[in-house]
Amino acid sequence: MMHRRQVLVLLAAGAARVCTAPSVAHAAPSAEQVLNDMQLSAEDRQKVSKGEFVTASVPAVSDRDLSFAIAFLVKTSPHALGKQAMSGNLVTADAQVQSWGEIKGAGSPADFEKLKITADEAKALAAAKPGDALNLSAAEIAAFAGTGGKPDAILDTLKKMLLARHQAYRTSGLAGIAPYDRGGRTTDHASDLRKASEAAAGFKKYLPAFQAVLLGYPKATVPQMRENFYWVKSIIEGKATYILTHLVGTPDGGAYALARRQYYASTNYNGEQSVAGFLPVADGTVVVLTSHAFTDQVAGFGGSMKRSIGSSMMAKKMREIFEAGRKKVGA
């Protein structure tokens, strides 16, 4: 029996079925087929059709993984929804977002012009040290220490750090993501993102080239692929969190597929990767999504219980964000 996570990933892959070489054609599955394959009950399928959120469990790919799947309905068409997601118009659906901006091409200091920090946020960065409080490399910690605690210098260093991480990722993909210095050990966020991408078994069948993008970006691409980059400043659990996000989207007929990768997050968690399929139905679009968010806080002793609780909390928070997003697009 196929696991729900595999089914959801198969949907996302099937919805975006674009290959660089000739292959056997696969029809994108209908929303009803997908919800059936998720092993949702008739009652849950009706809930989705009525606009309610339905969640499913997803196996963790590492001991830092908070994973879950969601299915829900929006009245916006798949392509319109994909267009809004790629444009960044749905970023502010998350009430935690304070400011954000697009990073164009290779990026430049001008792309971070809107990024501001408070005196307390500057102090936190100036006091950065190896450990779990902040996600920084050894070189980045040294750079903040060299600011002399001057707010303007700290903000400048933050912008340069985010730009450097963006450029390294855009040039080398997963290999360009610097590990986080934990003091005597490191956390390799790239490794977790790679495992999440490799776990997308459905891509191997329906869209091997798209999975290759997740694993081999920037060398790997697919036809019709669109990509955008954003920085975001959010207040999460009372702490300023600076996030770098890569969006990759591709259409196929009436459907659309989207992958969102947070290849850097400064605190609270390490980053995240989600894959979504947008499927057309009579009343709009059924969205199915799998998400893997990574944090060191659920690793180690009692990790299984921590991950179970954390995944439930993450799914609840994401439902709130998606509900706000539905209202934003008029669904």
C-alpha positions in Angstrom: 0.0 0.0 0.0 1.5 3.3 -1.0 2.2 5.8 1.8 0.4 9.1 1.8 3.6 11.1 1.4 4.5 9.1 -1.7 1.0 9.7 -3.1 1.2 13.5 -2.5 4.7 13.7 -4.1 3.4 11.7 -7.1 0.7 14.2 -7.5 3.1 17.1 -7.4 5.3 15.4 -9.9 2.4 14.3 -12.1 0.9 17.8 -12.1 4.2 19.2 -13.4 5.0 16.4 -15.8 7.6 18.1 -18.1 10.6 16.1 -19.3 13.6 17.1 -21.3 13.6 13.8 -23.2 10.8 11.8 -24.9 9.1 9.4 -22.5 5.9 7.5 -22.0 3.0 10.0 -21.4 1.4 10.0 -18.0 -1.9 11.7 -17.5 -2.0 14.0 -14.5 -4.2 12.4 -11.9 -7.5 14.0 -11.0 -8.1 15.5 -7.6 -10.5 12.7 -6.8 -7.9 10.1 -7.7 -5.3 11.8 -5.5 -7.5 12.1 -2.5 -8.5 8.5 -3.0 -4.9 7.5 -3.2 -4.2 9.4 0.0 -6.5 6.9 1.5 -8.8 9.6 2.7 -12.2 8.5 3.7 -15.3 9.6 1.8 -16.0 12.0 4.7 -12.6 13.6 4.4 -12.8 13.9 0.6 -16.1 15.7 1.1 -14.4 18.0 3.6 -11.8 18.9 1.0 -14.4 19.6 -1.6 -16.2 21.8 0.9 -13.1 23.8 1.5 -11.9 22.3 4.7 -8.3 21.3 5.4 -7.3 17.7 5.7 -3.9 16.6 7.0 -1.9 13.4 6.7 1.3 12.2 8.4 4.6 12.1 6.5 7.7 10.0 7.5 10.7 12.1 8.7 13.8 12.0 6.6 16.1 12.9 9.5 16.0 13.3 13.3 15.6 17.1 12.7 12.5 16.8 10.5 9.0 18.1 11.2 7.0 16.7 8.4 3.3 16.7 7.3 0.9 16.8 4.4 -2.1 18.9 3.7 -5.0 18.9 1.1 -7.5 21.7 0.6 -9.5 23.5 -2.0 -9.2 27.1 -3.3 -11.5 28.7 -5.9 -8.6 30.3 -7.8 -7.4 28.4 -10.9 -4.1 26.4 -10.7 -2.2 28.8 -13.0 -3.5 31.9 -11.3 -2.5 30.4 -7.9 0.9 29.4 -9.2 1.4 32.9 -10.7 0.6 34.6 -7.3 2.8 32.2 -5.4 5.7 32.8 -7.7 5.3 36.6 -7.6 5.5 36.7 -3.9 2.0 38.0 -3.5 1.2 35.4 -0.9 4.2 36.0 1.3 2.3 38.3 3.6 -0.4 35.7 4.2 1.9 34.8 7.1 1.2 37.2 9.9 4.8 36.7 11.2 6.3 38.4 8.2 7.5 41.9 8.9 9.3 42.7 5.6 10.4 41.0 2.5 12.0 41.6 -0.9 12.8 39.9 -4.2 16.5 39.0 -4.9 17.0 39.5 -8.6 19.5 37.4 -10.5 22.8 37.1 -8.8 21.6 39.6 -6.2 22.9 43.0 -5.1 23.0 45.1 -1.9 20.0 47.1 -3.4 17.8 44.0 -3.1 18.1 44.2 0.7 17.4 47.9 1.0 14.1 47.4 2.8 15.7 45.1 5.5 15.9 46.9 8.8 16.7 45.8 12.3 16.1 47.1 15.8 18.7 47.9 18.4 17.9 44.7 20.3 18.1 42.6 17.1 21.5 44.2 16.4 22.7 43.3 19.9 21.7 39.7 19.4 23.7 39.4 16.2 26.7 41.2 17.7 26.7 38.6 20.5 26.5 35.7 18.1 28.6 32.6 19.1 28.7 29.0 18.1 25.6 27.0 19.4 21.9 26.6 18.8 20.8 30.2 19.3 21.7 31.4 15.8 22.3 29.6 12.5 25.7 31.0 11.4 28.9 29.6 10.1 32.2 30.2 11.9 33.1 32.9 9.4 29.8 34.7 9.8 30.1 34.7 13.6 33.6 36.2 13.2 32.2 38.9 10.8 29.5 40.0 13.4 32.1 40.0 16.2 34.2 42.4 14.0 31.5 45.0 13.8 32.4 46.4 17.3 28.7 46.3 18.2 27.8 49.3 15.9 24.2 49.0 14.7 24.9 50.3 11.2 27.9 47.9 10.8 25.8 45.0 12.1 23.0 45.7 9.6 25.6 46.0 6.8 27.1 42.7 7.8 23.7 41.0 7.9 22.9 42.2 4.4 26.3 41.0 3.1 25.9 37.7 4.8 22.4 37.1 3.3 23.7 38.2 -0.1 26.7 35.9 0.1 24.6 32.9 1.1 22.2 33.6 -1.8 25.1 33.9 -4.3 26.7 30.7 -3.0 23.4 28.8 -3.3 22.7 30.2 -6.8 26.1 29.3 -8.0 26.5 25.9 -6.3 23.0 24.8 -5.1 23.0 22.5 -2.1 26.8 22.3 -2.1 26.9 26.1 -1.6 25.0 26.1 1.7 27.4 26.7 4.6 26.9 24.5 7.7 25.8 26.0 11.0 28.5 26.2 13.7 27.1 24.5 16.8 30.4 24.7 18.8 32.4 21.5 18.4 30.0 20.2 15.8 28.0 21.5 12.8 24.5 21.1 11.4 24.4 20.4 7.6 21.1 21.9 6.4 22.0 21.0 2.9 22.1 17.3 3.8 18.5 17.5 5.2 17.3 19.3 2.0 19.0 16.6 -0.1 17.3 13.8 1.9 13.9 15.6 1.5 14.5 15.8 -2.3 15.6 12.2 -2.6 12.5 11.1 -0.7 10.3 12.5 -3.4 10.1 9.1 -5.1 7.2 10.2 -7.4 9.5 12.5 -9.2 11.6 9.6 -10.4 8.6 8.2 -12.1 6.7 11.2 -13.4 9.3 14.0 -13.5 12.9 12.9 -13.1 14.1 16.2 -14.6 12.2 18.1 -11.9 13.6 16.0 -9.1 17.0 16.6 -10.7 16.4 20.4 -10.2 15.9 19.9 -6.5 19.1 17.8 -6.3 21.3 19.4 -8.9 20.3 23.0 -9.0 21.5 25.2 -10.7 22.9 22.9 -13.4 19.6 21.0 -13.7 16.5 22.7 -15.2 13.2 21.7 -16.9 11.4 23.4 -19.8 8.9 26.2 -18.8 10.5 26.3 -15.3 10.2 29.6 -13.5 12.2 30.5 -10.4 12.3 33.4 -8.0 14.2 34.2 -4.9 13.1 36.2 -1.8 14.4 37.3 1.6 12.0 37.5 4.4 12.2 39.0 7.9 9.7 37.3 10.3 9.1 37.5 14.0 8.8 33.8 15.2 8.4 33.1 18.9 9.4 36.7 19.6 12.7 36.4 17.7 13.7 38.1 14.4 14.3 35.4 11.8 15.9 36.2 8.4 15.0 33.7 5.7 16.2 33.0 2.2 13.7 31.3 -0.1 13.9 29.7 -3.6 10.6 29.1 -5.5 10.5 26.8 -8.5 7.3 26.4 -10.5 6.3 24.7 -13.7 2.9 24.3 -15.5 1.5 21.3 -17.3 -1.8 21.7 -19.1 -4.3 22.9 -16.6 -2.2 21.9 -13.6 0.7 23.5 -11.8 3.5 22.3 -9.5 5.6 24.3 -7.1 8.6 23.6 -4.9 9.6 26.0 -2.1 13.0 25.7 -0.5 14.1 27.8 2.4 17.9 27.3 2.1 18.6 29.6 5.1 16.8 30.6 8.3 18.7 32.5 11.0 17.0 31.1 14.1 14.1 29.1 15.5 14.6 26.4 12.8 17.1 25.5 10.1 15.0 25.8 7.0 12.2 24.0 5.1 11.2 22.4 1.8 7.7 22.0 0.5 6.4 20.5 -2.7 2.8 21.3 -3.9 0.6 20.2 -6.7 -2.3 22.4 -7.9 -5.0 20.4 -9.6 -8.0 21.8 -11.5 -11.5 20.8 -10.4 -15.0 22.1 -11.2 -15.0 24.5 -8.2 -11.4 25.7 -8.5 -8.1 24.0 -7.4 -7.3 21.2 -5.1 -3.9 21.8 -3.4 -1.9 19.0 -2.0 1.4 19.7 -0.2 4.1 17.9 1.6 6.4 19.9 3.9 9.7 19.1 5.7 10.8 21.7 8.2 14.1 21.1 10.0 15.2 22.0 13.5 17.8 20.8 15.9 15.3 21.2 18.8 13.7 17.8 18.0 16.9 15.8 17.7 18.3 13.5 20.3 16.6 12.0 23.4 12.8 11.9 23.1 13.1 13.0 19.5 10.3 10.8 18.2 7.7 12.4 20.5 9.1 15.9 19.9 8.8 15.4 16.2 5.2 14.1 16.5 4.2 17.1 18.6 6.2 19.5 16.5 4.8 18.3 13.2 1.2 18.7 14.6 2.0 22.3 15.7 3.7 23.1 12.4 0.7 21.7 10.4 -1.7 23.8 12.5 0.4 26.9 11.9 0.6 26.2 8.2 -3.2 25.7 8.0 -3.6 29.2 9.5 -1.2 30.6 6.9 -3.0 28.8 4.0 -6.4 30.0 5.3 -5.1 33.6 5.2 -3.7 32.9 1.8 -7.0 31.7 0.5 -8.7 34.9 1.7 -5.9 36.9 0.0 -6.6 35.3 -3.4 -10.3 35.6 -3.0 -10.9 31.9 -2.6 
